[in-house]
Amino acid sequence: MIKIMLFVCIAALSLFVSTSVQAEVPAKTAAAQQALLASPNPTLAKNKRLAYNFMREVFYGCHPELADKFLSKSYVQHNPNVPSGRAGFVRFLSHYCKSKPIAPLIKQPIISIVAEGNMVVIAYARKLPDPKDSSKIYMRTWFDMFRIANGKIVEHWDPALKR
């Protein structure tokens, strides 16, 4: 339990840092996403793959009809722009994007996938327009953190701000 609390505290600190400071040096992304899914612990490897495939198939592929394969019915969402509950998430995603072919890899550059206990964090490098000069782009770190129980995602965090 202490490891999980430490993990959550580190992720929360990452949230604060990632939303308040632009990185001077862009994060290095992983060369092989599939290698990030490995773990000597089979449960951690399974949890990593569940979170990764949810993002790849449901979120980036925009296939809300696959949500029941990944999300618990009582899924808790900590993004202030997305409702909690699997049905609420499906409604949101259905209006947010159009389905496309599911890619074998996530197109966002991934920095790391870390699993500890029932938690998984996927960290990405994102290119965004510079708020001070829209002709320039800067790199920012983004993350999605998931809590998994009984083979389903039951809770999600990310650094999104209320729109």
N, C-alpha and C positions, 0 to 999 in steps of 0.2 A: 504494500500500500504506500509506503514511503517513497519507493521508486516512482510509482505512478504520480504521486503528488509533485515530486521533483520534476518529472517529465512535463506535467501540466504547467508548473511555474516557469520552466524554461520556455515553453511554447508561448505563454502569456507575455513573457519578457520580449520574446521575438516579435510578437504582435505590436508591442509598444514601440520597439526600435524600428520595425519595418514601416510603420505608419507615420513616424515623426522625423525620420532622417533619410536622406538620399545617400546611397552607398558611394563612397569615393572610388572604390574598386568594385566593378561588377562581380557577382558570384560566378564561380566556375561551375558549369553544368556537367552532368554525367555523360559519358560517351555512350554507354549502353544501358538503356532503361531496364531491360529484362534482368540484368545483373543486380539491380537495386532491389529486386523482389526476393532474392535469395536470403535465407537465414538458416543457421544450424538448428534452430528451433522450428519444428514443423507448424506449430500454431501461429508463430509470428509470421512465417512465410505465407501462410494461408490468409492471415489478416491483411498483410501488405497487398496481396493479390486481390482481395475483395475490395479494398479501398481504391486501388489502381484501376481495376476493371470497372468499378462504379463511375469513376471520373471519365474513363476512356469511352465506355459504352453509353452511359446515361447522360452525363453532363456534356462532354465534348462531342459525342455523337448525336446528342439531343434525341434520345429515345426514352421518353418518360414512361412508355409502356413496359419498359424493363425494370422500373423502379422496385417492384415487389420482389424481384430476385435479390436485391441488395439492401433495401431499407426496411426497418421494422415499421409496423403500422403506426406506432406511437413515436416515431422519429422526432428528435428534438433538434431544432435549428437555431444556432446562435448568430447567424447572419441577420442583421436587422431588416433586410430587404426581402427575406424569403420566409414564408410561414412554416411553422412546425407541422409535424404529421406527414406521413407519406402522401396522403391525398393533397395536402396543401402544397407540398413540393412539386407533385405532378402537375397541378394546376398552374403553378408559377412557371415551370419549365416549358409547359405546352404553349404558353404565351410568349416566352422569352426567345425561342429559336425554332428553326425548322429542322426536322430529321435529315441526317446525311449518312452516308456509308460509315460504318464503324471502322476506324483506322486500327492497324495492329499496334501502334504506339501512340502515346499522347503527344500532340504536336507542340505543346508548351515545353520549353527546355526545362528539364527536371534537374534540380541540384541534389536532392537526396530523398530517400524514403526510409523513415525510421519507425521501428515498432518496439514497444515496451509494454508488457502486460496486455491490456485490451485496447491500447491506444496506438494509432498510426498517424504519422505526420508526413505529408508530401510537400516538399518545398520546391518552388519554381522560380525561374528568372523571368521577369516580365518587362517588356519594352513599353514605355509610356511617353506621351508628349511632355516635354519639360514645361511645368506651369509658368515659368518665367520667360520662356522663349519657345513658342509652339513650333518653330522650325527645327528644333532640336529634340532628340530622343534621349531618355536616360533609362538605365536598368534599375529595377526594383525587385526585391524578394517578396514573394507571396507564399502563403501556405494554406493548406487545408488539413485540419486535424479531425480525426474520427475516433469515436469510441464504439467498440464492437462487442456484441453479446449474442450468444447463440447463433453465430454465423451470419448476423445481419448488422448493418450500421444502425446504431441507436441514437447517435448524437454527432453533431458537426460544429466546428468552429472555423472561422477565417477572419482576416483583418478588415473586412468590408466596413465601410462607414455608411450610415443612413443616407439614402439619396432623397 
